Amino acid sequence: MPPLASAQPAAAGQSDGARFAWPAPGRVLEGFAEPRSMGISIDGKPGDPVAAAGDGRVIFSGIGPRGYGNLLIVKHEGELLSVYAHNRALLVREGDQVARGQKIAEIGDSDADRPMLRFEIRREGRPVDPSRYLPAR
């Protein structure tokens, strides 16, 4: 299996497009389309690893609101949050520090119709298109 994410930290002054690493290697099933889809859905098999998109601190680990299933939220610098939903297993707890590329969960289908990772980026609490923060594939 190819590595989930580069362990290289983002350089100061780097564009948003390289700020985070892809949290899972699967293909994008659904893209960002406000207001219908406030994130992206990434295909995967149950148990596939979910990696932290960037360095940060876990601020939520548990059952999320309806439609999210087992949920992780990581706070990053610059008022950014990354959101990881539909997980089978959560491998980190609230308060844990995580590093870009670190395995933090396993793909599942909690509160979803198929195994996938729901990935969102929020800036100052508002959903933004994750593709603006991820490198091109």
C-alpha positions as CSV (number, residue, x, y, z in Angstrom):
1,M,0.0,0.0,0.0
2,P,1.4,3.5,-0.8
3,P,2.1,5.8,2.1
4,L,-0.9,7.8,3.2
5,A,0.7,11.1,3.6
6,S,4.1,12.8,3.4
7,A,5.7,13.3,6.7
8,Q,7.1,16.6,5.5
9,P,5.7,19.6,7.4
10,A,4.2,22.5,5.4
11,A,6.8,25.3,4.8
12,A,6.1,28.8,6.1
13,G,4.3,30.8,3.5
14,Q,3.3,27.8,1.5
15,S,0.1,28.0,-0.5
16,D,-3.1,26.5,0.9
17,G,-2.9,23.7,-1.8
18,A,0.0,22.0,0.0
19,R,-1.1,22.7,3.6
20,F,-2.5,19.2,4.3
21,A,-1.9,15.7,3.1
22,W,-4.6,13.4,1.8
23,P,-6.1,11.5,4.7
24,A,-6.8,8.3,2.7
25,P,-5.6,7.0,-0.7
26,G,-9.0,6.1,-2.2
27,R,-10.7,7.9,-5.0
28,V,-13.0,10.8,-4.4
29,L,-16.7,9.6,-4.5
30,E,-18.2,13.0,-3.9
31,G,-16.7,16.5,-4.1
32,F,-17.4,19.7,-2.3
33,A,-20.6,21.4,-3.5
34,E,-22.0,23.9,-1.0
35,P,-24.6,23.7,0.5
36,R,-25.3,20.0,-0.4
37,S,-21.9,18.6,0.3
38,M,-19.7,20.4,2.8
39,G,-16.7,18.1,2.3
40,I,-15.5,15.2,0.2
41,S,-16.2,11.5,0.5
42,I,-13.2,9.2,-0.2
43,D,-13.7,5.5,-1.1
44,G,-12.1,2.8,1.0
45,K,-12.5,-0.6,2.5
46,P,-13.4,-1.3,6.1
47,G,-10.3,-1.0,8.2
48,D,-8.2,1.0,5.7
49,P,-6.1,3.6,7.6
50,V,-7.2,7.2,8.0
51,A,-4.2,9.6,8.5
52,A,-4.2,13.0,10.1
53,A,-4.1,15.6,7.3
54,G,-1.9,17.9,9.3
55,D,-0.3,18.4,12.7
56,G,-2.8,19.3,15.4
57,R,-4.7,18.5,18.5
58,V,-7.8,16.2,18.7
59,I,-10.7,18.2,20.0
60,F,-13.4,15.6,19.4
61,S,-13.4,11.8,19.3
62,G,-16.7,9.9,19.5
63,I,-20.1,9.5,18.0
64,G,-20.9,12.7,16.0
65,P,-24.1,14.3,15.0
66,R,-26.5,12.4,12.8
67,G,-24.9,11.6,9.4
68,Y,-21.3,11.5,10.7
69,G,-21.1,8.3,12.7
70,N,-17.8,7.8,14.5
71,L,-16.1,11.2,14.2
72,L,-12.8,12.8,14.8
73,I,-12.1,16.6,14.7
74,V,-8.5,17.9,14.7
75,K,-7.7,21.6,15.4
76,H,-4.8,23.0,13.4
77,E,-3.1,26.4,13.5
78,G,-4.7,29.3,11.7
79,E,-8.3,28.6,12.9
80,L,-8.5,25.4,10.7
81,L,-10.3,22.2,11.7
82,S,-10.1,18.8,9.9
83,V,-13.1,16.5,10.2
84,Y,-13.0,12.7,9.7
85,A,-16.4,10.9,9.7
86,H,-17.8,7.3,9.2
87,N,-14.9,5.6,10.9
88,R,-14.9,2.0,12.1
89,A,-12.4,2.6,14.8
90,L,-11.1,5.8,16.4
91,L,-7.4,5.5,17.4
92,V,-6.9,8.8,19.2
93,R,-8.7,10.6,22.0
94,E,-9.6,14.2,22.8
95,G,-6.5,16.1,23.8
96,D,-4.1,13.9,21.9
97,Q,-1.5,15.7,19.7
98,V,-1.3,14.1,16.2
99,A,1.2,14.5,13.4
100,R,0.6,14.8,9.7
101,G,0.4,11.3,8.2
102,Q,-0.2,9.6,11.6
103,K,-2.8,6.8,11.6
104,I,-5.8,8.2,13.6
105,A,-8.7,6.0,12.6
106,E,-9.9,3.2,10.3
107,I,-12.3,3.6,7.5
108,G,-15.8,2.3,8.2
109,D,-19.5,2.8,7.3
110,S,-20.8,4.2,10.6
111,D,-23.9,6.2,9.7
112,A,-23.1,5.8,5.9
113,D,-24.4,3.5,3.2
114,R,-20.9,2.2,2.2
115,P,-17.4,2.2,3.6
116,M,-15.8,5.6,3.1
117,L,-14.1,8.5,4.8
118,R,-16.0,11.8,4.9
119,F,-13.4,14.6,5.1
120,E,-14.1,18.2,5.8
121,I,-12.0,21.3,6.4
122,R,-13.5,24.2,8.4
123,R,-11.9,27.6,8.6
124,E,-13.2,29.8,11.5
125,G,-16.1,27.3,11.8
126,R,-17.2,27.5,8.2
127,P,-16.9,24.6,5.7
128,V,-14.4,25.3,2.9
129,D,-13.5,23.2,-0.1
130,P,-10.9,20.7,1.0
131,S,-9.3,20.6,-2.4
132,R,-7.9,24.1,-1.7
133,Y,-5.8,22.6,1.1
134,L,-4.8,19.3,-0.5
135,P,-2.0,18.6,-3.0
136,A,-3.1,17.6,-6.5
137,R,-3.3,13.9,-7.2
